[in-house]
């Protein structure tokens, strides 16, 4: 079963799904819809524990004073 994790990437919610084919990323909307994040490519060798750092490097131009970080969003 694929593993999914949500991240807040400088104010944008991203869903990551790890499967045997590698990582798939999706932009999430406020109403629960998602669309493929085809502009974000994560190599299959990137571990889940490295995802915050990888997304920081990949998307650093999105950073702003209001949204200065990438963080994992844990579901409760």
DRENTORKOL-3810 file (N, C-alpha, C; in nm, 4 decimals):
REM DRENTORKOL-3810
@n.u->0.0847; n.v->-0.1197; n.w->0.0000; ca.u->0.0000; ca.v->0.0000; ca.w->0.0000; c.u->0.0882; c.v->0.1247; c.w->0.0000
@n.u->0.0595; n.v->0.2193; n.w->-0.0875; ca.u->0.1398; ca.v->0.3416; ca.w->-0.0937; c.u->0.1300; c.v->0.4230; c.w->0.0355
@n.u->0.2384; n.v->0.4866; n.w->0.0701; ca.u->0.2465; ca.v->0.5721; ca.w->0.1884; c.u->0.2271; c.v->0.7160; c.w->0.1448
@n.u->0.1383; n.v->0.7901; n.w->0.2142; ca.u->0.1170; ca.v->0.9306; ca.w->0.1796; c.u->0.1469; c.v->1.0197; c.w->0.2997
@n.u->0.2048; n.v->1.1358; n.w->0.2700; ca.u->0.2395; ca.v->1.2342; ca.w->0.3720; c.u->0.2100; c.v->1.3720; c.w->0.3155
@n.u->0.1516; n.v->1.4590; n.w->0.3987; ca.u->0.1239; ca.v->1.5967; ca.w->0.3574; c.u->0.2312; c.v->1.6900; c.w->0.4122
@n.u->0.2600; n.v->1.7929; n.w->0.3319; ca.u->0.3566; ca.v->1.8952; ca.w->0.3708; c.u->0.2992; c.v->2.0336; c.w->0.3413
@n.u->0.3360; n.v->2.1289; n.w->0.4251; ca.u->0.3136; ca.v->2.2700; ca.w->0.3963; c.u->0.4465; c.v->2.3191; c.w->0.3396
@n.u->0.4463; n.v->2.3517; n.w->0.2120; ca.u->0.5678; ca.v->2.3936; ca.w->0.1428; c.u->0.5575; c.v->2.5428; c.w->0.1161
@n.u->0.6106; n.v->2.6205; n.w->0.2078; ca.u->0.6075; ca.v->2.7657; ca.w->0.1970; c.u->0.4653; c.v->2.8165; c.w->0.1688
@n.u->0.3687; n.v->2.7602; n.w->0.2424; ca.u->0.2303; ca.v->2.8056; ca.w->0.2316; c.u->0.1437; c.v->2.7282; c.w->0.1339
@n.u->0.2012; n.v->2.6351; n.w->0.0617; ca.u->0.1237; ca.v->2.5536; ca.w->-0.0334; c.u->0.1175; c.v->2.4105; c.w->0.0195
@n.u->-0.0029; n.v->2.3547; n.w->0.0250; ca.u->-0.0160; ca.v->2.2183; ca.w->0.0733; c.u->0.0125; c.v->2.1196; c.w->-0.0395
@n.u->0.1030; n.v->2.0260; n.w->-0.0102; ca.u->0.1455; ca.v->1.9251; ca.w->-0.1060; c.u->0.1242; c.v->1.7872; c.w->-0.0430
@n.u->0.0649; n.v->1.6975; n.w->-0.1192; ca.u->0.0517; ca.v->1.5584; ca.w->-0.0783; c.u->0.1575; c.v->1.4783; c.w->-0.1526
@n.u->0.2354; n.v->1.3989; n.w->-0.0784; ca.u->0.3347; ca.v->1.3115; ca.w->-0.1403; c.u->0.2898; c.v->1.1677; c.w->-0.1209
@n.u->0.3019; n.v->1.0891; n.w->-0.2254; ca.u->0.2657; ca.v->0.9481; ca.w->-0.2188; c.u->0.3846; c.v->0.8672; c.w->-0.2689
@n.u->0.4312; n.v->0.7749; n.w->-0.1837; ca.u->0.5438; ca.v->0.6878; ca.w->-0.2203; c.u->0.4881; c.v->0.5511; c.w->-0.2565
@n.u->0.5210; n.v->0.5057; n.w->-0.3760; ca.u->0.4806; ca.v->0.3729; ca.w->-0.4212; c.u->0.6028; c.v->0.3028; c.w->-0.4772
@n.u->0.5835; n.v->0.1837; n.w->-0.5290; ca.u->0.6957; ca.v->0.1103; ca.w->-0.5872; c.u->0.7524; c.v->0.1809; c.w->-0.7099
@n.u->0.6757; n.v->0.2722; n.w->-0.7697; ca.u->0.7209; ca.v->0.3479; ca.w->-0.8867; c.u->0.7965; c.v->0.4747; c.w->-0.8491
@n.u->0.7946; n.v->0.5120; n.w->-0.7222; ca.u->0.8607; ca.v->0.6342; ca.w->-0.6776; c.u->0.7619; c.v->0.7302; c.w->-0.6153
@n.u->0.7976; n.v->0.8572; n.w->-0.6133; ca.u->0.7162; ca.v->0.9612; ca.w->-0.5510; c.u->0.6215; c.v->1.0253; c.w->-0.6518
@n.u->0.4968; n.v->1.0467; n.w->-0.6092; ca.u->0.4006; ca.v->1.1280; ca.w->-0.6832; c.u->0.3645; c.v->1.2438; c.w->-0.5918
@n.u->0.3557; n.v->1.3648; n.w->-0.6471; ca.u->0.3207; ca.v->1.4819; ca.w->-0.5681; c.u->0.1960; c.v->1.5460; c.w->-0.6245
@n.u->0.1144; n.v->1.6006; n.w->-0.5332; ca.u->-0.0114; ca.v->1.6646; ca.w->-0.5704; c.u->-0.0271; c.v->1.7940; c.w->-0.4924
@n.u->-0.0802; n.v->1.8965; n.w->-0.5600; ca.u->-0.1211; ca.v->2.0190; ca.w->-0.4923; c.u->-0.2596; c.v->1.9944; c.w->-0.4337
@n.u->-0.2806; n.v->2.0360; n.w->-0.3085; ca.u->-0.4097; ca.v->2.0188; ca.w->-0.2432; c.u->-0.4821; c.v->2.1520; c.w->-0.2369
@n.u->-0.6132; n.v->2.1483; n.w->-0.2588; ca.u->-0.6947; ca.v->2.2692; ca.w->-0.2469; c.u->-0.7622; c.v->2.2687; c.w->-0.1101
@n.u->-0.8207; n.v->2.3802; n.w->-0.0739; ca.u->-0.8890; ca.v->2.3923; ca.w->0.0543; c.u->-1.0120; c.v->2.3055; c.w->0.0665
@n.u->-1.0687; n.v->2.2645; n.w->-0.0462; ca.u->-1.1915; ca.v->2.1839; ca.w->-0.0411; c.u->-1.1649; c.v->2.0345; c.w->-0.0631
@n.u->-1.0388; n.v->1.9925; n.w->-0.0496; ca.u->-1.0061; ca.v->1.8509; ca.w->-0.0569; c.u->-0.9697; c.v->1.7979; c.w->-0.1938
@n.u->-0.9758; n.v->1.8821; n.w->-0.2942; ca.u->-0.9380; ca.v->1.8369; ca.w->-0.4285; c.u->-0.7862; c.v->1.8386; c.w->-0.4419
@n.u->-0.7368; n.v->1.7595; n.w->-0.5350; ca.u->-0.5931; ca.v->1.7577; ca.w->-0.5609; c.u->-0.5679; c.v->1.7523; c.w->-0.7104
@n.u->-0.4520; n.v->1.8083; n.w->-0.7488; ca.u->-0.4104; ca.v->1.8021; ca.w->-0.8890; c.u->-0.2629; c.v->1.7660; c.w->-0.8914
@n.u->-0.2219; n.v->1.6943; n.w->-0.9949; ca.u->-0.0815; ca.v->1.6530; ca.w->-1.0014; c.u->0.0132; c.v->1.7731; c.w->-1.0003
@n.u->0.1199; n.v->1.7606; n.w->-0.9247; ca.u->0.2256; ca.v->1.8627; ca.w->-0.9208; c.u->0.3350; c.v->1.8184; c.w->-1.0170
@n.u->0.3033; n.v->1.8233; n.w->-1.1449; ca.u->0.3950; ca.v->1.7749; ca.w->-1.2479; c.u->0.5241; c.v->1.8554; c.w->-1.2555
@n.u->0.5245; n.v->1.9754; n.w->-1.1991; ca.u->0.6439; ca.v->2.0588; ca.w->-1.2020; c.u->0.7409; c.v->2.0264; c.w->-1.0880
@n.u->0.7014; n.v->1.9373; n.w->-0.9976; ca.u->0.7869; ca.v->1.8975; ca.w->-0.8858; c.u->0.8252; c.v->1.7508; c.w->-0.9022
@n.u->0.9524; n.v->1.7257; n.w->-0.9248; ca.u->1.0015; ca.v->1.5900; ca.w->-0.9457; c.u->1.0900; c.v->1.5515; c.w->-0.8269
@n.u->1.0527; n.v->1.4412; n.w->-0.7615; ca.u->1.1317; ca.v->1.3899; ca.w->-0.6501; c.u->1.1849; c.v->1.2522; c.w->-0.6917
@n.u->1.3166; n.v->1.2360; n.w->-0.6954; ca.u->1.3726; ca.v->1.1060; ca.w->-0.7341; c.u->1.3306; c.v->0.9964; c.w->-0.6358
@n.u->1.3178; n.v->0.8740; n.w->-0.6833; ca.u->1.2719; ca.v->0.7645; ca.w->-0.5979; c.u->1.3657; c.v->0.7326; c.w->-0.4822
@n.u->1.4926; n.v->0.7706; n.w->-0.4910; ca.u->1.5869; ca.v->0.7398; ca.w->-0.3834; c.u->1.5754; c.v->0.8337; c.w->-0.2629
@n.u->1.4981; n.v->0.9427; n.w->-0.2747; ca.u->1.4798; ca.v->1.0349; ca.w->-0.1623; c.u->1.3937; c.v->0.9662; c.w->-0.0569
@n.u->1.4450; n.v->0.9587; n.w->0.0648; ca.u->1.3720; ca.v->0.8957; ca.w->0.1751; c.u->1.2685; c.v->0.9926; c.w->0.2314
@n.u->1.1639; n.v->0.9370; n.w->0.2907; ca.u->1.0613; ca.v->1.0208; ca.w->0.3534; c.u->1.1238; c.v->1.1152; c.w->0.4560
@n.u->1.2226; n.v->1.0680; n.w->0.5298; ca.u->1.2887; ca.v->1.1503; ca.w->0.6313; c.u->1.3670; c.v->1.2673; c.w->0.5711
@n.u->1.3958; n.v->1.2621; n.w->0.4423; ca.u->1.4689; ca.v->1.3681; ca.w->0.3732; c.u->1.3776; c.v->1.4639; c.w->0.2971
@n.u->1.2483; n.v->1.4383; n.w->0.3008; ca.u->1.1554; ca.v->1.5122; ca.w->0.2153; c.u->1.1482; c.v->1.6607; c.w->0.2501
@n.u->1.1469; n.v->1.6967; n.w->0.3775; ca.u->1.1412; ca.v->1.8392; ca.w->0.4134; c.u->1.2605; c.v->1.9129; c.w->0.3537
@n.u->1.3792; n.v->1.8605; n.w->0.3728; ca.u->1.5000; ca.v->1.9241; ca.w->0.3197; c.u->1.4978; c.v->1.9300; c.w->0.1672
@n.u->1.4532; n.v->1.8211; n.w->0.1040; ca.u->1.4482; ca.v->1.8178; ca.w->-0.0419; c.u->1.3504; c.v->1.9224; c.w->-0.0947
@n.u->1.2320; n.v->1.9321; n.w->-0.0337; ca.u->1.1322; ca.v->2.0307; ca.w->-0.0775; c.u->1.1786; c.v->2.1734; c.w->-0.0511
@n.u->1.2527; n.v->2.1951; n.w->0.0583; ca.u->1.3101; ca.v->2.3281; ca.w->0.0830; c.u->1.4042; c.v->2.3679; c.w->-0.0300
@n.u->1.4907; n.v->2.2758; n.w->-0.0695; ca.u->1.5854; ca.v->2.3041; ca.w->-0.1784; c.u->1.5141; c.v->2.3226; c.w->-0.3116
@n.u->1.4155; n.v->2.2381; n.w->-0.3383; ca.u->1.3453; ca.v->2.2402; ca.w->-0.4662; c.u->1.2578; c.v->2.3654; c.w->-0.4830
@n.u->1.1952; n.v->2.4096; n.w->-0.3757; ca.u->1.0933; ca.v->2.5157; ca.w->-0.3834; c.u->1.1326; c.v->2.6426; c.w->-0.3086
@n.u->1.2598; n.v->2.6639; n.w->-0.2823; ca.u->1.3024; ca.v->2.7775; ca.w->-0.2007; c.u->1.2541; c.v->2.9124; c.w->-0.2535
@n.u->1.2290; n.v->2.9243; n.w->-0.3823; ca.u->1.1838; ca.v->3.0531; ca.w->-0.4365; c.u->1.0411; c.v->3.0866; c.w->-0.3934
@n.u->0.9683; n.v->2.9914; n.w->-0.3382; ca.u->0.8331; ca.v->3.0170; ca.w->-0.2862; c.u->0.8364; c.v->3.0807; c.w->-0.1470
@n.u->0.9494; n.v->3.0785; n.w->-0.0796; ca.u->0.9589; ca.v->3.1293; ca.w->0.0576; c.u->0.9236; c.v->3.2777; c.w->0.0635
@n.u->0.8584; n.v->3.3151; n.w->0.1739; ca.u->0.8230; ca.v->3.4556; ca.w->0.1968; c.u->0.8263; c.v->3.4804; c.w->0.3472
@n.u->0.8120; n.v->3.6069; n.w->0.3851; ca.u->0.8077; ca.v->3.6393; ca.w->0.5277; c.u->0.6898; c.v->3.5701; c.w->0.5956
@n.u->0.5792; n.v->3.5607; n.w->0.5247; ca.u->0.4591; ca.v->3.4983; ca.w->0.5811; c.u->0.4702; c.v->3.3452; c.w->0.5851
@n.u->0.5403; n.v->3.2865; n.w->0.4898; ca.u->0.5564; ca.v->3.1409; ca.w->0.4798; c.u->0.7052; c.v->3.1080; c.w->0.4620
@n.u->0.7798; n.v->3.1092; n.w->0.5734; ca.u->0.9255; ca.v->3.0945; ca.w->0.5628; c.u->0.9792; c.v->2.9518; c.w->0.5690
@n.u->0.8901; n.v->2.8498; n.w->0.5770; ca.u->0.9414; ca.v->2.7143; ca.w->0.6007; c.u->0.8610; c.v->2.6063; c.w->0.5321
@n.u->0.9206; n.v->2.4881; n.w->0.5293; ca.u->0.8530; ca.v->2.3659; ca.w->0.4857; c.u->0.8343; c.v->2.2817; c.w->0.6105
@n.u->0.7154; n.v->2.2288; n.w->0.6296; ca.u->0.6923; ca.v->2.1437; ca.w->0.7463; c.u->0.5960; c.v->2.0317; c.w->0.7108
@n.u->0.6141; n.v->1.9213; n.w->0.7778; ca.u->0.5252; ca.v->1.8069; ca.w->0.7627; c.u->0.3948; c.v->1.8382; c.w->0.8340
@n.u->0.2833; n.v->1.8000; n.w->0.7736; ca.u->0.1526; ca.v->1.8183; ca.w->0.8347; c.u->0.1065; c.v->1.6818; c.w->0.8838
@n.u->0.1048; n.v->1.6633; n.w->1.0126; ca.u->0.0606; ca.v->1.5364; ca.w->1.0693; c.u->-0.0901; c.v->1.5392; c.w->1.0887
@n.u->-0.1547; n.v->1.4375; n.w->1.0368; ca.u->-0.2989; ca.v->1.4248; ca.w->1.0520; c.u->-0.3285; c.v->1.3740; c.w->1.1927
@n.u->-0.4341; n.v->1.4263; n.w->1.2519; ca.u->-0.4721; ca.v->1.3777; ca.w->1.3848; c.u->-0.6040; c.v->1.3067; c.w->1.3817
END
